[in-house]
Amino acid sequence: MSAHKPRRSGLGREGRAKRPDPAPIARARVESESLRSVGYDPARRVLEVEFQGDGVYRYEDVPPEVVLELLEAESMGTYFNQVFKAQGFRYRRLD
């Protein structure tokens, strides 16, 4: 008689339930040497940024005025590196 380990479908490594990814956010291409596309969901205050050659990242609890300043910046890459990163928004890589 062999012992079988129970399946834990939908559970993470520690046995906790995995959080499903929220709905994707539509991104628009932007003119930037660093950023390829940006999308924002104001209801969830979630910003998605696709970087040139470096994947897509999702930033949480981002106020709309920060997104507006990013989009209106003379250099989005400079703004992102100097201002946005300093805010310390939680983020994760999506791909």
N, C-alpha and C positions, 0 to 999 in steps of 0.2 A: 504494500500500500504506500503510495507516494504522497508526500505532503505538498499541497498546492498553496502558493501565496495568494491571498485575495487580491483581486484587481481593484485598483483605485483610480478608475477613470475620472478625469476632471479634477484630480488632486495634484498639488505641487509636490516637490521633493519632501517637504516636511509633513505631508499629509493634509495640508490646508487646501481649501478650495481655491482654484485659480480664478482670478478676476477676468471676465471676458473683456477683450479690447472694445473700447467704445467705438461707435460708428466712425468711419473714416471722414476726414475733413477734406473738402475740395480745395486744392491749392491752385494758385495762379502763378504763372511764370513772372519773374521779376528781372529787371535790368541790374545785374550786380555781378561783380567778379567772384564773389564768395558764395552768394545764395542763388539757387536755381529757381525755387518756388516757395511761396508762403501761403498758408491758409489759416483762418481764424474762426473759431466758433464762439461768439460772444455769450451765448447762453451757458456754455460750459467753461468759458474763459480759458480755452485751450488753443495754443498756437502750434502749428506744425511748420517746420522749416526743413526744406531740402537743400542741402549744401552741395556745391559743385564738387562732384567726385567723393563725397563723404557721407552719403546716406541721408535718411529722414529722421528727424528728432521731434518729439512731442513735448511741449513745455506746458506745465499746469499752472492754473491760477494767475494768468497773465491779464492785467487790466487793459481795457481797450485803448486807453491813451498811450500805453507803451507800444502797442502794435501800430498805432497811427504814427507815432514818432519814428518807429523803425521804417515804415513805408515812405515817410516824407524826408528821411535823412539823405543828405548829399551822398553819403557812402553807407549803404546798408551793412556792409561787412564791418566797417569801422564802428558804426553805432552798436552793432550786435556785440562786438568784442569789448568795447569800452564801457558801454552802458548796460546793455541787456544782461550780459554774463555777470556783471557786478550785483545785479538784483538777487541772484541766487535762486532762480525758479527751479522747481523740481522738474526733471526731464528724464526721458529714456529714448533709446534708439529704437526705431520701429522696424528697420530691416537689417 
